[in-house]
Amino acid sequence: MNQGQIQAIHSTSLQILKKVGVKIPHGKILNLLSKIGAKVDENTQIVRFAPELVQECIDKSIKQHTL
């Protein structure tokens, strides 16, 4: 894959996380995600993530793992 293709997948993924969201049927996780700024619908258990929040988490993540 070239850099343009990778960026297209990333951009599309961000839009899906923002508009569609992810169902997370776990109360403690929903509460945690709400506290960090994700939009949580308690009734449907759907969490939507702003692209900025996703990028902030990516920036804070460990870049290399040793197995």
N, C-alpha and C positions, 0 to 999 in steps of 0.2 A: 504494500500500500504506500502511496506517496503522501506527502504532508497535506495536500489539499483534501484527499479522501479522508484522512484521519480527522482533520478539522471539520469536515462536513458531518461525520459521524458524531463528533463531540457536540457540535452545535445542535444537531437534531436531538441528541440525548438530553441536552439542557432544556429544550423546548418541551419534550415529553415530560420531564420531571416537573416543569413549571405548570403545564396545562392539564396533563392527565394525572400525574402523581403516582404514588405507590401505595398499595394497601398494606398496612402494617398492623396486624391484629394483636397488639401487645400494649397494654395500658401504660406501663412504665416507659417504654420506648417512645410512645406518642407524647407523653409528658416531657421527656427529655428533648425531643425534637422541637416541640413547641417552645421550650425555654431558649433554644438556640436560634429561633427565628423562622422555623419552617411553619407553613400554614397547615394546621391539623384540623380535620373534620372528625370530631369524636364519634358522631353517629355512623359514618361510613368507614371510619378508620383509614381514610385516604390522607396521605401527606403530600403536599406540594412544596417543591423547593425552588426558591429564587436562584437564578444563575449565579448571582453574587455569593450566595451562601455555599453553593456547590464549589465555586472557585476558591473560596476561603478555606473550605475543608481540604481541597486538593493541595493548596499551598502549605497547609499545616501537616499534611500526611508524610510519613516516612517514605523516602524516595527509593530506598533499597532494602531488601530483606535477605537475610542469610538463612538458608535451610540447613 
